[in-house]
Amino acid sequence: QNADVVVAVVGDHLNFVGETLSTATLELQGGQIELLNALEKTGKPIIVVLVNSKPLVLPASAKNAAAIIEVFNPGMEGGTAFAEALFGLLNPSGKLTISIPVHVGQQPIFYSQVRGQHGSRYADLTQEPLFPFGHGLSYTKYAYSNLRLSSSKLTQGESVKVFVDVENIGQREGVEIVQVYVSDVVTSVTWVNKALKAFARVSLQPGEKKTVEAELPWESFRIVNTKAEYIVEPGEFEILVGPSSRDQDLLKTMLSVVE
């Protein structure tokens, strides 16, 4: 009761998760949910630290926490990195390489879903993840604007450059990972809704704005046809840029690929 902040470290155990063994559930085990619920009732700010080998389905008491820090299975210096992030000695810039589900029934929930494969919702739950691929917060905030391309058309063998303005609108120096996704609007075969094709790292002081550049070569627009061959089909492509794979986070523009 005398604490100012609670740091709650929860997760899974290597004895129950790994090659040749795993638990069917994605929920916290061994009374950890009850622990988080009890901590929430104290009214103290809670920082939830996740040490885990696979994505976890989190209870409301974790979702309501002041912060969630995902460390997965850190190496020998993991504790040092965590402490530096916790006390603000560094500004985190990491991004998720997986999507975190709200419920185990949403699995598989990877971001590059084949169009129409799983539908958009359940009767009682949407297919939106709790945290999407590419998500990651820091001690500052960024604003994206003015997405544009070096050309609105692309011919065989060429590449196109993508430009976007990113501004640090917070109070701390930070590093943002700008993500570039490509979506082939109409394909002759079933294909993924969108795919990460490029990313760029930009360092920004508070109030600073920079133009970030990424290049998409011709190969970025390939699909695999019914003969298992890589091809680029002429047509419209959507170029999406932002801080994560979540549609609401992405700026969008169109590119025409011509023969």
C-alpha positions in Angstrom: 0.0 0.0 0.0 3.0 2.3 0.4 4.3 1.8 -3.1 4.0 4.5 -5.7 4.0 2.1 -8.7 3.7 -1.7 -9.0 5.9 -3.5 -11.5 4.2 -6.9 -12.1 6.3 -9.5 -14.0 4.2 -12.3 -15.5 4.4 -14.7 -18.3 4.9 -18.4 -19.2 7.6 -20.9 -18.4 10.1 -22.6 -20.6 9.1 -26.0 -19.1 5.7 -25.6 -20.7 6.5 -23.7 -23.9 9.0 -24.6 -26.6 9.9 -27.2 -29.2 7.9 -30.5 -28.8 5.8 -29.1 -26.0 3.3 -26.3 -25.4 0.1 -25.4 -23.6 -3.1 -25.2 -25.5 -4.2 -22.0 -23.8 -2.7 -18.6 -24.4 -3.9 -17.3 -21.0 -1.7 -16.6 -18.0 -1.4 -19.7 -15.7 -0.7 -20.4 -12.1 -2.7 -17.7 -10.4 -1.2 -14.8 -12.4 -4.5 -13.5 -13.5 -5.7 -13.4 -9.9 -2.5 -11.6 -8.9 -3.0 -8.9 -11.6 -6.7 -8.5 -10.6 -5.7 -8.0 -6.9 -3.0 -5.5 -7.9 -5.5 -3.5 -9.9 -7.8 -3.2 -6.9 -5.1 -1.4 -5.0 -5.6 1.6 -7.3 -1.8 1.9 -7.8 -0.4 2.4 -11.3 0.7 -1.0 -12.7 3.5 -1.7 -15.2 3.0 -5.2 -16.6 6.1 -6.9 -17.8 5.6 -9.9 -20.1 8.3 -12.6 -20.1 6.9 -15.2 -22.6 7.7 -17.5 -25.5 4.5 -17.0 -27.4 1.8 -14.3 -27.6 -0.4 -14.2 -24.5 -4.2 -13.4 -24.2 -4.2 -10.7 -21.5 -6.9 -10.2 -18.8 -8.6 -6.8 -18.4 -6.4 -6.0 -15.4 -3.4 -6.2 -17.7 -5.0 -4.2 -20.5 -5.9 -1.5 -18.1 -2.3 -1.2 -16.8 -0.4 2.1 -17.1 2.1 0.4 -19.4 2.8 -3.0 -20.8 6.5 -3.9 -21.6 7.0 -7.0 -23.8 10.4 -8.6 -23.3 9.7 -12.1 -24.5 12.8 -14.2 -23.5 15.6 -11.7 -23.1 19.3 -12.5 -23.1 21.8 -12.0 -20.3 21.6 -8.2 -20.6 17.8 -8.2 -20.8 17.4 -7.0 -17.2 19.7 -4.0 -17.9 17.8 -3.0 -21.0 14.5 -3.3 -19.2 15.7 -1.2 -16.3 17.0 1.5 -18.6 13.6 1.6 -20.4 11.7 1.6 -17.1 13.6 4.5 -15.6 13.7 6.5 -18.9 17.4 6.2 -19.5 16.6 5.2 -23.0 13.6 5.7 -25.2 12.2 2.4 -26.6 11.7 2.1 -30.3 11.0 -1.6 -30.7 8.2 -3.0 -32.9 6.3 -6.2 -32.6 7.2 -8.9 -35.1 3.9 -10.8 -34.4 0.3 -9.8 -33.7 -1.1 -10.2 -30.2 -4.6 -11.6 -30.2 -7.5 -10.6 -28.0 -8.8 -14.2 -27.8 -7.3 -17.5 -28.7 -10.3 -18.0 -31.1 -8.8 -15.4 -33.4 -5.8 -17.5 -34.2 -4.2 -17.5 -36.7 -4.0 -13.7 -36.5 -0.9 -12.8 -38.6 -1.2 -9.5 -40.4 -0.7 -10.7 -43.9 -3.9 -12.6 -44.2 -5.2 -14.0 -47.5 -8.2 -11.9 -48.6 -11.4 -13.4 -47.3 -9.8 -16.4 -45.6 -11.2 -16.0 -42.1 -13.9 -13.3 -42.6 -13.9 -10.0 -40.7 -15.6 -10.9 -37.4 -17.1 -13.5 -35.1 -20.6 -13.2 -33.7 -19.1 -11.8 -30.5 -15.7 -10.5 -31.5 -14.0 -8.7 -34.4 -10.8 -10.0 -36.0 -8.8 -7.0 -34.9 -5.7 -8.0 -32.7 -5.1 -6.4 -29.4 -1.7 -5.2 -30.7 -0.9 -5.5 -34.4 2.3 -6.5 -36.2 4.6 -3.5 -36.2 3.1 -1.9 -33.1 5.4 -0.4 -30.5 5.2 2.7 -28.3 7.9 5.0 -26.9 8.1 8.0 -24.5 7.2 10.4 -27.4 4.7 10.5 -30.2 5.0 10.8 -34.0 2.8 12.3 -36.6 2.8 11.1 -40.3 1.9 13.3 -43.2 2.4 14.1 -46.9 2.8 10.6 -48.3 4.0 10.7 -51.9 5.7 8.7 -54.6 8.5 9.5 -57.0 6.2 8.4 -59.8 2.5 7.4 -60.0 3.4 4.7 -62.6 5.9 1.8 -62.7 7.2 -0.2 -65.6 9.1 -3.4 -65.7 12.4 -3.4 -64.0 12.0 0.0 -62.4 11.7 1.0 -58.8 9.7 3.6 -57.0 10.7 5.8 -54.1 8.3 6.4 -51.2 8.4 9.7 -49.2 6.6 10.6 -46.0 7.0 13.4 -43.5 7.4 12.2 -39.9 7.3 14.7 -37.0 8.2 14.2 -33.3 5.3 15.8 -31.5 6.4 14.7 -28.0 8.9 15.9 -25.5 11.6 13.3 -25.9 14.2 12.5 -28.5 13.2 9.3 -30.2 13.7 6.8 -33.0 10.7 5.8 -35.2 10.5 2.8 -37.5 8.6 3.8 -40.6 6.9 0.8 -42.2 6.0 0.5 -45.9 3.3 -2.0 -47.0 2.1 -3.0 -50.5 -1.3 -4.2 -51.4 -2.1 -5.6 -54.8 -5.7 -4.4 -55.4 -6.8 -7.1 -57.9 -4.9 -10.4 -58.4 -5.4 -13.4 -60.7 -4.8 -15.7 -57.8 -5.6 -15.6 -54.1 -3.0 -13.4 -52.4 -2.3 -11.6 -49.1 -4.2 -8.4 -48.2 -0.9 -6.5 -47.7 2.8 -7.2 -47.0 5.6 -5.3 -45.4 8.1 -4.5 -48.2 10.4 -1.8 -46.7 11.1 0.1 -43.5 13.3 3.0 -42.5 14.6 4.2 -39.1 14.6 7.9 -38.4 15.9 9.8 -35.3 14.0 12.9 -34.3 14.5 15.6 -31.7 11.3 17.0 -30.0 9.5 19.2 -32.6 11.7 18.0 -35.4 10.2 16.9 -38.8 12.1 14.9 -41.4 11.2 13.5 -44.8 11.8 9.7 -44.7 12.6 7.9 -47.9 12.2 4.2 -48.8 12.6 2.4 -52.1 10.4 -0.3 -53.5 12.1 -2.3 -56.3 10.2 -4.1 -59.0 10.3 -7.3 -57.0 8.2 -5.7 -54.2 5.2 -6.2 -56.4 5.5 -9.9 -57.2 3.0 -12.6 -56.6 3.2 -16.3 -57.3 1.0 -17.6 -60.1 -0.6 -21.1 -60.5 2.6 -22.4 -62.1 4.6 -21.4 -58.9 6.3 -18.6 -60.8 7.0 -15.1 -59.6 5.2 -12.6 -61.7 4.2 -8.9 -61.5 0.7 -8.3 -62.8 -0.2 -4.9 -64.3 -2.8 -3.0 -62.4 -3.3 -0.9 -59.3 -1.3 -1.2 -56.1 -2.0 0.5 -52.8 1.1 1.8 -51.0 0.6 2.1 -47.2 2.9 3.8 -44.8 2.7 4.2 -41.0 3.9 3.1 -37.5 2.2 -0.4 -37.6 0.2 -2.7 -39.8 -3.1 -1.6 -38.4 -5.2 -0.1 -41.2 -6.2 2.9 -39.1 -2.5 3.8 -38.6 -1.6 3.9 -42.3 -1.4 6.7 -44.9 -2.4 5.4 -48.3 -1.6 6.3 -52.0 -2.0 4.5 -55.3 0.6 3.3 -57.8 -0.1 1.9 -61.3 2.0 -0.9 -62.7 2.0 -0.9 -66.5 3.3 -3.3 -69.0 
